[in-house]
C-alpha cells in the first residue's frame, strides 16, 4: 500500500487579485501544493468574461502567472515575473470547473523558469498553457521597518 501524496494549503499573501480573500473584486482561488506542484480548481465567472460565455485571455493568463509565481515562491525563491509566454489552445468556458497546475522547470542563479496549464478536471488536454521567466528580487519584498 502506498501513501497518498501530502497536500498543503498555501497561505494568502494580501489582497491579491487572483487569490486574496480580502479583495472584493478578486477571484478568490485557494492554492495547494502537492509533490512540487501548485494547483487549484475554480470557475471563471462573468467578471472574467471575454468572448461570449468564455474567459478573457487576460484572466486566464493572470491565473497562470499567479500559479507559476506561487510554484517558484514555494520552491524558496522570492521572485517577480519577467516574461510570460501564453498559448491559448481552446476556449475556456465560464461557470465550469477548471484545474490549474504549475511547477518549476529549472533555476539558474536569480532566474527561475516555470510552466503552468489550465485543463478541465480529469483531462490532460490543455485549454491554456504558459511558460514564465521569474527573477529573484528579495530586496523588493524586504520589510520597510
N, C-alpha and C positions, 0 to 999 in steps of 0.2 A: 504494500500500500504506500502510495506517495502522498506527501503532504501538499496541500493546496498552497499556491504562492501567496506570500504575505502582501496585503494591500494596505496602504497608508493614505489617509486623507491629508492633503496638503493644507497648510494654514493659509488664511486670507492675507492679503497684503494691501489693505486700504481700499479706497473706493474705485477699484479698477473697473473699467467699462465692461470687461468680459466676465470677471469673477467676483467683483466686490459686492457683498451683500448690502453694503451701505449706500450703494449708488442706485438711486431710484430709476434711472434710465438705463442701467446696465443689464446684462444678460443673466447674471447670477449663476454661472457654472460652478460646480464643485469639481475640484481636481483630485485625482487619486494617482498614486504611484505603485506600480507592481513590476518587479523584475526589471528595473531600469527604464521603464516606460511610464509616461504620464498619460492619463486618459480620463475621459468624461463621456457621458451620454446626456444629450439635451435635445431641445427642439428650437429651431429658428421660428420666431413669431413675426407678426405683421410689422413690428417696428424694425425688422431687419429685411423687409421685402425689397427686392429689386424687380426682376421681371415678374409678371403676374403669377401669384401663388408660389413663388420661388425666392430663395435667399439672394440677397445682393452679394455680388462677388467680393466687395469690400468687407462685408460682415464675415463671410467665410474666411477671407484672408486674415482678418483680425483674430479670429478664433485660432487659426493655425499658428499665427505669430505668437500668441499667448501660450499655446501648448508647447511650442518649441522652446520659448524662453523659460517656461516652467521646468522643462526637462533639463535644460542646461543649468539652471539655478539649482535644481535638485541634485545635480552632479557636483555641486560645490563651486560654481563659477558665477560671480556677480556680473551680469552682462547686460548690454543693450543691443538691440537689433541693429545690424549694419546693412544687411542686404537680405531681401526676401525674393524668392522666385516661386510663383504660384502657377500651377497647371490646373485649369478647370476642365475636368473630364466629362462630367454630366451635371445637369441642373440639380440643385439641392432643393427639395420640396419644403415648403413651410408646414409646420404643425406635425411633422413626422419625426420620430426619434432618429437621431444620427449619432454616430460614435466618432470621437476624435482621439487620436493617439499620436504621441511624439516621442522621439528618442534622439540621443546624441550619437552622431556617426563617428566624430573624431574631435580631438582637441590638440591644437598646436600652439604652444605659447599662450598668448592672450586671445587667440581665435578659437571659437567653438563652432562646429558645423552640426546642424540638427536637421531632421526630417519629420514631417507630420502628414497625416492624411485624415480625411473625413470619409466615412463609409456609412452604409446602413448597417445597424447591428446584425451580426451574424453573417455579413457578406465581406468578401475580400476585394470586391470591386470598388475602387476609389471613385468618389464623387469629385473630390478636390485633393490635390497633393501639393506639398510645398517643401522647399529646401531653404535653409536660412544660415546666414553667417552672423554670429554674435561675437561681440568684442567685450572682454573683461575690462570694466572700468570701476573698480571698487571705490575709488575716490568719489564717484558720483553718488554713491549710496552711503557715504560716511555721515555719521551724526553731526549735526550742526552745533552740538554742545561745546 
